[in-house]
Amino acid sequence: MTPPFGTPILRLIATSDLHAELRDFDYARRRPDPLKGFSRAAGIIARLRAEAPVNVLVDGGDFLHGRPYAALPDQGVGAVMSTMATAGYDAVALGNHDFDGGLSLLELALVNDPVPIVTGNIMRLSDGKGFRPRFRLVQRTLTVDGESHDLIIGLTALLPPATLTGAENMPWDRLAVPPVPQVADDLVREMRDAGADLVIAMCHDGPDSAVALAQAGVDAIAMGHLHGLFPGPGWRASDGVDPVEGTILGVPAVMPGAWGRAVGAIDLSLNWSKAGWTVAGSHVTVHEVAAQRPPVASAPDVLAASRAVHAAALLDAQRTVAEVNIPLHTYFARLGLCRATRLVAAASAQAVREAVTDGPLADRPIIGLAAPVFAGGLGGARNYVDLPSGVITKGDLRDLVPHGDPIWGIPATVADLTLWLERSVSALRQVIPGEVVPELTDSQFPSAAYDLPDSATFDLDLSQPAAFCADGAPSGHPPRRVCNLKIEGMRLSPEAPILLAVTEHRMRGGGGFPVPQGVQEIKTGTRGDRALLAYLEAGDPLPPQRIFNFLPIPYAIAMHRIGQGARGYSTDAGAVGLVRTRVSKDGWDSYRLSLGTDPEMVAPTLSRG
């Protein structure tokens, strides 16, 4: 809905999923990154406020914990809170990762309420009251026909319980998180009864969870958790969800990505009558840092508030912890060639191997599984691991294993592993004989949900439809893509017993993988980053190996976008059958993958755009 011309406007400005990325700096790579960071987002916020003086600023959660300050004594939470306070938020939600440091650390961060936290459905078990205020009322004044009228805005936040799957430090003995549909109607009614003319809700999840808020009668929704941009092309239109206009059941909704790469805005045009305020129209936009013209500068207040923690994090990231004799990168991970990811998987397998030594499971083959968390996608053309041979610093280690989850073993079968891999390769689009696929990967599937094995290989048949949806739910199609699976070079029966080495996050359902049910997990007591460090220090060999090969599809071609950093690895590109066809100025290069065997399918001429 486009706001009618001349009506008063309230602008909702939203950030989400900052993950402690306070500055436009990449600590793992030890270089500036002008496309991300709260410092840049704050510059956009200032622009948006200047354009619409009547506004509210909210954050959708997951602001505390991330890569930059994880190794610091307080994980940087004090600096995050004091830096966010410079922006003048009207309400801030809690996300699942804000509990990663435990309840005590979270409560320490919230001492003296540096930002106004609201928790609509996080309740204390001791007294049934909200962990923080369930909502907050703020007042703004708008002018209509020369007269000033007060507008009371109710701000609340909902944390869908499904996002807490795998949250190892969530204090379930002290807090309850009821489902959004269970509390939404009563919460909105309570806010209206308290005097709210408009109700704005933050929802730390995507459109599926936000539907309940739209049904409850909120006036606008700020989403998060999925790190996507809504409205935007990465979403499928469905009943009630319009990813072009940015609405859910007609209610304007925005998702502003992650890491300060973008800021969302919803302009609500309002009508005033004696009966009160009503929404006459809306306009939803996403403002990416990369798209700002002229480029947005970092906010001086944010830089000043984060100066000390920046210096500490930079010093910590520069510490040398290991050495490697080959480059490690993730440019071709989606095509089954990624030594960086296989190293992480192999380290996980070694941790499980040591945990079951001399036990009844010691003879089982162990397959490590890991995902290339940084492999392009919505994170942008620079969102890759790219480490030269030589020293590995602590920042590099964090790049390879950003979350440091505990490693667990899962008793499984070869059939279980096959289904697990089907979940991963569902991220690749189906390829029909004789067709050209414009982009091989489905942007709705994050690279963090693309587990690859260390010691298993297989053939991949992309002529078959994907067996899983982006959230891990079955698509309705049978799993037929993974063929000829071998473990350590051997074909085993589907019933053969094995062990999978995964993170606790995966075991608890993170990423929507088909975890075998009714098995007793093996807790190694080792975190993923420490397992990798031990593996590197031991100098365990890991020969180069293509994890999967594509089965031929007659007269078929798939295009694939990869960041320009891949140009330095032309040998690897050739090993997976890629031919670069286009270079562009936006940081991405286009490659062609010929899946057919027809000799006339020659490489096209390299073009520029």
C-alpha positions in Angstrom: 0.0 0.0 0.0 1.5 3.3 -1.0 0.9 6.1 1.6 -1.6 8.7 0.4 0.1 12.0 -0.5 0.0 14.6 2.2 -1.0 12.4 5.1 1.1 12.3 8.3 3.8 9.7 8.3 5.2 7.6 11.1 8.4 5.8 10.1 9.4 2.5 11.7 13.2 2.0 11.4 14.4 -1.5 12.2 17.7 -3.4 12.6 18.2 -7.0 13.5 20.8 -9.8 14.0 23.7 -7.4 14.6 25.6 -10.3 16.3 28.0 -7.8 18.0 29.2 -6.5 14.6 29.7 -3.0 16.0 32.1 -1.8 13.4 32.8 -1.9 9.6 35.7 -4.3 10.2 36.4 -7.9 9.6 38.4 -9.2 12.6 39.0 -12.6 11.1 40.6 -11.2 7.9 41.9 -8.1 9.8 40.7 -5.6 7.2 37.9 -3.0 6.9 34.6 -4.2 5.5 32.7 -1.1 4.4 29.5 -3.1 3.7 28.6 -4.1 7.2 28.7 -3.1 10.9 26.4 -1.1 13.2 28.6 1.9 12.6 27.5 2.0 9.0 23.9 1.0 9.8 23.8 3.9 12.3 24.6 6.2 9.4 21.6 4.9 7.5 19.4 5.3 10.6 20.5 9.0 10.8 19.5 9.5 7.1 16.1 7.8 7.6 15.4 9.9 10.7 16.3 13.1 8.9 13.8 12.3 6.1 11.0 11.4 8.6 11.3 13.3 11.9 8.4 11.3 13.4 9.9 7.8 13.8 10.5 4.9 16.1 13.7 2.7 16.1 13.6 -1.0 17.1 15.9 -4.0 16.9 14.7 -7.5 16.3 17.2 -9.4 18.5 20.4 -11.4 18.3 22.5 -8.3 19.0 24.8 -9.5 21.7 26.9 -12.5 20.5 28.9 -13.0 17.4 32.4 -13.5 16.1 34.1 -10.2 16.9 34.3 -10.3 20.7 33.7 -14.0 21.6 37.1 -14.4 23.2 37.0 -11.3 25.3 36.4 -11.7 29.1 32.7 -10.6 29.0 32.3 -11.6 25.3 32.0 -7.9 24.6 28.5 -7.6 25.9 29.1 -4.4 27.9 30.5 -2.7 24.8 27.7 -3.9 22.6 25.1 -2.4 25.0 26.8 0.9 25.5 27.3 1.3 21.8 23.7 0.4 20.9 22.6 2.9 23.4 24.1 5.7 21.3 21.4 5.1 18.7 18.5 5.8 20.9 16.4 2.7 20.4 12.7 2.8 21.4 12.5 -1.0 21.9 14.8 -4.0 21.5 13.9 -7.7 21.3 15.8 -10.7 22.5 16.8 -13.4 20.0 17.9 -16.9 20.6 21.6 -16.1 20.4 21.3 -13.4 23.1 21.2 -16.3 25.5 24.4 -17.9 24.2 26.5 -16.7 27.1 24.0 -17.9 29.7 21.3 -16.1 31.7 23.8 -14.5 34.1 25.8 -12.8 31.4 22.6 -11.6 29.7 21.3 -10.1 32.9 24.7 -8.5 33.5 24.5 -6.9 30.1 21.0 -5.5 30.9 21.9 -4.0 34.2 20.6 -0.4 34.4 18.6 -1.0 31.2 21.1 0.5 28.6 18.4 -0.1 25.9 14.7 -0.7 26.5 14.2 -4.5 26.2 10.7 -5.9 25.7 9.8 -9.6 25.9 6.2 -10.3 25.0 6.4 -14.1 25.5 9.5 -14.8 27.6 8.2 -15.5 31.1 9.8 -16.2 34.5 8.7 -19.5 35.9 9.1 -18.2 39.4 6.2 -15.7 39.2 4.8 -15.9 35.7 5.8 -12.4 34.9 7.7 -11.2 31.9 11.5 -11.6 31.9 11.4 -7.9 30.9 8.4 -5.6 30.3 6.1 -7.3 27.9 5.6 -4.1 25.9 6.4 -0.4 26.0 4.3 2.6 25.1 6.0 5.6 23.4 4.4 8.9 22.4 4.9 10.9 19.3 3.1 14.1 18.1 1.8 14.6 14.5 0.2 17.6 12.9 -3.0 17.3 11.0 -4.6 20.4 9.5 -2.5 22.7 11.6 -3.4 20.9 14.9 -1.1 18.7 17.0 -2.3 15.3 18.1 -0.6 12.7 20.3 0.1 9.2 18.9 0.6 6.4 21.4 2.6 3.5 19.9 2.8 0.1 21.6 6.0 -1.8 21.0 6.5 -5.5 21.8 8.6 -8.4 20.8 8.0 -12.1 20.3 10.6 -15.0 20.3 9.2 -18.1 18.6 10.2 -21.2 20.6 11.3 -23.0 17.4 14.2 -20.6 17.1 15.5 -21.8 20.4 16.1 -25.4 19.2 19.7 -26.1 19.9 20.1 -23.2 22.3 22.4 -25.0 24.8 22.5 -22.2 27.4 18.8 -21.4 27.4 17.7 -21.5 31.1 14.6 -23.6 30.7 14.5 -24.2 34.4 13.9 -20.5 35.0 12.2 -19.2 31.8 9.2 -20.3 29.7 8.6 -19.2 26.1 5.1 -20.0 25.0 4.3 -20.1 21.2 3.5 -16.8 19.5 -0.1 -17.8 18.5 -0.8 -18.7 22.2 0.0 -15.1 23.4 -0.5 -12.8 20.4 -4.2 -12.0 20.7 -4.1 -11.3 24.5 -0.9 -9.3 24.2 -2.3 -7.0 21.4 -5.5 -6.5 23.3 -3.6 -5.6 26.5 -1.6 -3.0 24.6 -4.7 -1.5 23.0 -6.4 -1.4 26.5 -3.3 0.4 27.8 -3.8 3.2 25.3 -1.9 2.1 22.2 -3.2 3.7 19.0 -0.8 1.6 17.0 0.8 -1.7 17.8 4.2 -2.6 16.3 5.7 -6.1 17.0 9.2 -7.4 16.6 9.2 -11.1 15.7 12.5 -13.0 15.9 11.7 -15.2 12.9 10.4 -15.0 9.4 7.0 -14.7 7.8 5.7 -18.1 8.9 5.8 -17.0 12.6 4.8 -13.5 11.8 1.4 -14.6 10.4 0.1 -15.0 14.0 0.9 -11.4 14.8 -0.8 -10.2 11.6 -3.9 -12.2 12.5 -3.8 -10.7 16.0 -4.2 -7.2 14.5 -0.8 -5.6 14.8 -0.1 -2.6 12.5 3.5 -3.4 11.5 6.0 -6.2 12.0 9.8 -6.1 12.2 11.2 -9.6 11.6 14.7 -11.2 12.1 16.6 -14.4 12.8 16.8 -15.6 9.2 19.3 -12.9 8.1 17.3 -12.2 5.0 16.0 -9.1 3.3 12.2 -8.7 3.2 10.8 -7.5 1.0 13.2 -9.0 -1.5 13.8 -11.6 -4.2 14.9 -14.3 -1.8 11.3 -15.2 -0.8 8.5 -17.1 -2.5 5.1 -15.6 -2.6 2.5 -17.6 -0.7 -0.9 -17.3 0.7 -0.9 -13.9 2.5 2.9 -13.3 2.1 3.8 -10.7 -0.5 7.6 -10.5 -0.8 7.4 -7.6 -3.4 5.2 -5.2 -1.4 6.5 -6.4 1.9 3.2 -7.5 3.6 2.0 -10.4 5.6 -1.8 -10.8 5.4 -1.8 -7.2 4.3 0.2 -6.0 7.3 3.5 -4.2 6.4 6.6 -6.2 7.5 10.3 -5.8 7.1 13.4 -8.0 7.7 16.7 -6.0 7.6 19.3 -8.7 7.1 22.2 -9.2 9.6 25.5 -7.8 10.8 24.4 -4.2 10.1 24.4 -4.7 6.4 21.0 -3.1 6.0 18.3 -1.2 7.8 14.6 -1.7 7.3 11.9 1.0 7.1 8.1 1.0 7.1 6.3 4.3 6.4 2.8 4.2 7.9 0.5 7.0 6.6 -2.1 7.8 9.2 -5.6 9.3 9.3 -6.9 11.2 12.3 -10.5 11.4 13.3 -12.4 11.9 16.6 -12.3 8.1 16.8 -8.5 8.1 16.8 -5.7 7.1 14.5 -6.0 4.6 11.6 -3.5 3.4 9.1 -4.3 4.6 5.6 -1.3 3.1 3.8 2.2 1.8 4.0 5.5 1.6 2.1 8.2 -0.9 3.1 11.9 -0.5 2.1 15.2 -2.1 2.8 18.3 0.1 2.8 21.5 -1.8 2.2 24.8 -0.3 3.2 26.2 -1.4 -0.2 23.6 0.5 -2.1 23.9 3.9 -0.4 24.7 6.7 -2.8 26.7 8.6 -1.7 28.2 5.9 0.5 27.2 6.1 4.1 29.9 6.9 6.6 30.3 5.3 10.0 28.6 7.1 12.8 31.1 8.9 15.0 29.2 8.1 18.2 29.4 4.3 17.5 33.1 4.5 16.7 33.8 6.3 19.9 31.8 4.0 22.1 33.4 0.9 20.5 37.0 2.1 20.4 38.3 0.1 23.4 36.6 -3.2 22.5 37.8 -2.8 18.9 41.4 -2.5 20.0 41.1 -5.6 22.3 39.4 -7.7 19.6 42.0 -6.7 17.0 44.8 -7.7 19.3 43.2 -11.0 20.1 42.4 -11.9 16.5 46.1 -11.4 15.4 47.5 -14.2 17.7 49.0 -17.0 15.7 47.6 -20.4 16.7 48.6 -22.8 13.9 50.0 -23.2 10.4 48.8 -24.8 7.1 50.7 -25.6 4.0 47.8 -24.9 1.5 45.3 -22.1 1.0 41.9 -22.7 2.6 38.8 -21.2 1.0 35.1 -21.8 0.5 34.5 -20.4 -3.0 33.6 -23.8 -4.5 32.0 -25.4 -1.5 28.6 -25.6 -3.1 30.1 -27.7 -5.9 31.7 -30.2 -3.5 35.3 -28.9 -3.4 36.2 -27.3 -0.1 39.2 -28.3 1.9 38.4 -25.7 4.6 35.1 -27.3 5.4 36.5 -30.8 5.2 39.2 -29.8 7.8 36.5 -28.8 10.2 34.6 -32.0 9.6 37.7 -34.1 10.0 38.5 -32.4 13.3 35.0 -33.1 14.5 35.4 -36.8 13.5 38.7 -36.9 15.4 37.0 -35.5 18.6 34.4 -38.3 18.4 37.0 -40.9 17.6 38.9 -40.0 20.8 35.7 -40.1 22.8 34.8 -43.7 21.8 38.3 -45.2 21.9 38.2 -48.7 23.5 34.4 -48.5 23.7 31.8 -50.6 22.0 31.4 -48.1 19.2 35.2 -47.8 18.4 35.0 -50.0 15.3 32.4 -47.9 13.5 33.4 -45.6 10.7 33.2 -42.0 11.8 32.1 -39.3 9.3 32.5 -35.7 10.3 30.0 -33.2 9.0 30.5 -29.4 8.8 29.1 -26.5 6.8 30.8 -23.6 5.0 29.2 -20.9 7.1 30.7 -18.2 4.9 30.2 -19.1 1.3 28.6 -16.1 -0.5 24.8 -16.0 -0.6 23.0 -13.3 1.2 26.2 -12.3 3.0 27.5 -10.8 -0.2 30.4 -11.3 -2.6 33.1 -11.0 0.1 31.4 -13.5 2.4 33.9 -16.3 2.0 36.7 -17.9 3.9 39.9 -17.1 2.0 43.1 -17.9 3.9 46.5 -18.1 2.3 48.9 -20.9 3.2 51.0 -20.1 6.2 50.1 -19.0 9.7 46.5 -19.4 11.1 45.6 -16.7 13.5 42.9 -16.8 16.1 40.8 -14.7 13.8 41.2 -17.2 11.0 40.2 -20.0 13.4 37.0 -18.0 14.2 36.4 -17.7 10.4 36.6 -21.4 10.0 34.5 -22.3 13.1 32.5 -19.1 13.9 30.3 -20.6 16.7 32.4 -23.0 18.6 29.5 -25.4 19.4 30.3 -28.6 21.3 31.0 -31.7 19.2 28.7 -34.7 19.6 28.6 -38.1 18.1 25.5 -39.7 16.8 25.0 -43.5 16.3 23.6 -43.8 12.8 23.4 -45.9 9.6 24.6 -45.2 6.1 21.0 -44.6 5.2 20.9 -41.8 7.8 24.0 -40.2 6.3 22.4 -40.4 2.9 19.3 -38.6 4.1 21.5 -36.0 5.9 23.3 -35.3 2.7 20.0 -35.0 0.8 19.1 -32.2 3.1 22.3 -30.4 2.2 22.2 -30.8 -1.6 18.5 -29.7 -1.6 20.1 -26.2 -1.7 20.9 -26.8 -5.4 18.2 -26.3 -8.0 16.8 -29.1 -10.1 18.3 -29.2 -13.6 16.2 -30.5 -16.4 17.8 -32.0 -19.5 18.1 -29.4 -22.3 17.6 -26.4 -20.0 19.8 -23.6 -18.7 19.4 -22.9 -15.0 20.1 -19.2 -14.3 21.5 -19.8 -10.8 22.5 -23.2 -9.4 21.9 -22.4 -5.7 18.6 -21.6 -4.2 19.1 -18.3 -2.2 16.6 -19.4 0.5 19.0 -22.1 1.6 21.8 -20.6 3.8 25.3 -22.0 3.4 25.3 -22.7 7.1 22.8 -25.5 6.4 25.0 -27.2 3.7 26.8 -29.9 5.7 29.7 -31.7 3.8 31.5 -34.8 5.0 35.2 -35.3 5.5 35.5 -39.0 4.5 32.5 -39.8 2.3 32.1 -39.2 -1.4 29.1 -39.6 -3.7 27.6 -38.8 -7.1 24.9 -36.1 -7.3 21.9 -36.3 -9.6 20.4 -32.9 -10.0 17.8 -34.1 -12.5 15.9 -35.2 -9.4 13.9 -32.7 -7.4 15.0 -31.6 -4.0 13.8 -33.7 -1.1 13.9 -30.9 1.5 12.7 -27.3 1.7 14.8 -24.5 3.0 13.7 -24.9 6.6 14.5 -28.6 6.5 10.9 -29.8 6.1 10.3 -32.6 3.6 9.4 -31.3 0.1 7.2 -34.3 -0.7 9.7 -35.6 -3.3 11.6 -38.8 -2.5 15.3 -38.4 -1.7 17.0 -39.6 -4.9 19.9 -37.1 -5.5 22.6 -38.8 -3.5 24.0 -41.8 -5.4 26.9 -44.2 -5.1 27.8 -43.1 -1.5 31.2 -44.4 -0.4 32.8 -44.1 3.0 36.6 -44.1 3.0 36.3 -45.4 -0.6 34.1 -48.3 0.2 30.4 -49.0 -0.6 28.5 -50.1 2.5 25.0 -51.3 2.9 22.3 -48.8 3.9 21.9 -50.6 7.2 25.7 -50.5 8.1 26.3 -48.8 11.4 28.4 -45.6 11.5 28.9 -42.6 13.7 28.2 -39.0 12.6 30.3 -36.2 14.2 28.2 -33.0 14.3 27.7 -30.0 16.5 25.3 -30.0 19.5 23.4 -27.4 17.6 22.7 -29.9 14.8 21.9 -32.7 17.2 19.2 -30.5 18.8 17.6 -29.7 15.5 19.5 -26.6 14.3 19.4 -26.3 10.5 16.5 -28.7 10.2 18.6 -31.8 9.5 17.1 -35.3 9.8 18.7 -36.3 13.1 18.3 -40.1 13.9 15.8 -40.6 16.6 16.0 -42.8 19.7 19.8 -42.9 19.9 22.2 -42.0 22.7 24.4 -39.1 21.7 28.1 -39.1 22.5 29.3 -35.9 24.2 32.9 -35.3 23.4 33.4 -32.4 25.8 35.2 -30.6 23.0 34.1 -27.5 21.2 34.5 -27.2 17.4 37.1 -24.5 17.4 39.3 -26.4 19.9 38.9 -29.6 18.0 40.1 -27.9 14.8 43.0 -26.3 16.6 44.1 -29.7 18.0 43.7 -31.3 14.6 45.9 -28.6 13.0 48.5 -28.9 15.7 48.7 -32.6 15.2 49.4 -32.0 11.5 46.9 -34.7 10.4 47.0 -35.1 6.6 43.9 -34.3 4.6 44.4 -35.0 0.9 42.5 -32.8 -1.6 39.3 -34.6 -2.6 36.1 -33.7 -4.4 33.2 -34.6 -2.1 30.7 -35.2 -4.9 30.6 -35.3 -8.7 27.6 -34.4 -10.8 26.0 -37.1 -12.8 25.6 -36.1 -16.5 22.4 -34.4 -17.6 22.1 -34.2 -21.4 22.4 -30.7 -22.9 22.0 -29.1 -19.5 23.8 -26.0 -18.2 23.7 -24.3 -14.8 25.0 -20.8 -14.0 26.6 -20.1 -10.7 27.6 -16.8 -9.0 30.8 -16.7 -7.0 32.7 -13.8 -5.4 35.6 -12.3 -7.4 38.1 -13.6 -4.9 37.7 -17.0 -6.6 39.7 -15.7 -9.6 42.9 -16.6 -7.7 41.9 -20.3 -7.7 41.4 -21.1 -11.4 42.7 -24.6 -10.9 40.0 -25.4 -8.4 37.4 -23.8 -10.7 38.5 -26.1 -13.5 38.5 -29.1 -11.2 34.7 -28.7 -10.6 34.0 -28.0 -14.2 33.4 -24.2 -14.0 34.2 -21.7 -16.8 34.0 -18.0 -15.9 31.7 -16.3 -18.4 31.1 -12.8 -16.9 32.7 -10.4 -14.6 30.8 -7.5 -13.1 31.4 -4.5 -11.0 29.2 -5.7 -8.0 31.8 -8.1 -6.7 30.3 -11.2 -8.3 31.5 -13.3 -11.3 29.3 -15.7 -13.2 30.4 -19.2 -14.1 29.0 -21.8 -16.3 28.7 -25.5 -15.3 28.1 -27.8 -18.3 26.4 -30.9 -16.9 25.9 -32.5 -20.3 28.4 -34.5 -22.3 27.6 -33.0 -25.8 30.9 -31.9 -27.4 29.3 -28.9 -29.0 28.6 -27.3 -25.6 31.6 -25.1 -25.6 32.5 -22.2 -23.2 30.9 -18.9 -24.1 32.9 -15.7 -24.5 33.8 -13.9 -21.3 31.7 -10.7 -21.0 31.7 -7.8 -18.6 28.8 -6.0 -17.0 
